[in-house]
Amino acid sequence: FPFAAIGSSARSNCTGRVCDEGQASASGACASCPAGRFQDVMGQTSCKACDYHCPEGQINFGCGGTSASACTACGAGQYKRGVGAGGCVACNEGFFQSGTGQSSCTACPDKTFSDAPGATSCKACDFKCAPGEFHSACGGANGGVCRACGAGRPQAAC
């Protein structure tokens, strides 16, 4: 360790301050590593930069203090395009993602919909309306609604 007396094996015998993990001493005084940096070895004079470059579908999680962190998969209902920094993005309405660590979302198939961001599946367009009503178009981001049959609408369609 820096500043240790010759032959010293105990930290208490050091003549200077030895910084702990998560700290560094560039000017003689220990200071915590700032955001975006870490130090996993005791007694260092500088902190290491966090590596935020993760593959598609993954983000950097937990860097700082004593941890270099690691890349972790985006959750279901989310995606991340491209390699590098950046966060996971929720799938838009009309799309879904059931898997983790994905680089895109999938459009809801015919006769299904998702009406909220971050969907992990699509809902079926199988609504039942009351007598005298019909169900409007359903699909993508639109779940449709039940509407009263109006003039000109065949009774068989209600």
KABELSUL-V173500 format. One record per backbone hydrogen bond with DSSP energy under -0.5 kcal/mol. CO is the residue of the C=O (numbers start at 1). NH is the residue of the N-H. If there is no record, write none. Layout:
co=CO nh=NH
co=CO nh=NH
This chain:
co=1 nh=4
co=3 nh=15
co=5 nh=8
co=10 nh=13
co=11 nh=14
co=17 nh=19
co=19 nh=43
co=20 nh=23
co=22 nh=33
co=24 nh=31
co=31 nh=24
co=34 nh=37
co=36 nh=50
co=37 nh=65
co=38 nh=48
co=39 nh=22
co=41 nh=44
co=44 nh=25
co=48 nh=38
co=50 nh=52
co=52 nh=54
co=54 nh=84
co=55 nh=58
co=57 nh=74
co=59 nh=72
co=61 nh=70
co=64 nh=66
co=64 nh=67
co=65 nh=39
co=67 nh=64
co=70 nh=61
co=72 nh=59
co=74 nh=101
co=75 nh=78
co=77 nh=91
co=79 nh=89
co=80 nh=57
co=84 nh=54
co=89 nh=79
co=91 nh=118
co=92 nh=95
co=94 nh=108
co=96 nh=106
co=97 nh=77
co=102 nh=80
co=106 nh=96
co=109 nh=112
co=111 nh=125
co=112 nh=140
co=113 nh=123
co=114 nh=94
co=116 nh=119
co=119 nh=97
co=123 nh=113
co=124 nh=126
co=127 nh=129
co=130 nh=133
co=132 nh=149
co=134 nh=136
co=134 nh=147
co=139 nh=142
co=140 nh=114
co=141 nh=143
co=142 nh=139
co=145 nh=136
co=147 nh=134
co=150 nh=153
co=152 nh=154
co=154 nh=157
co=155 nh=158
co=158 nh=132
co=158 nh=133
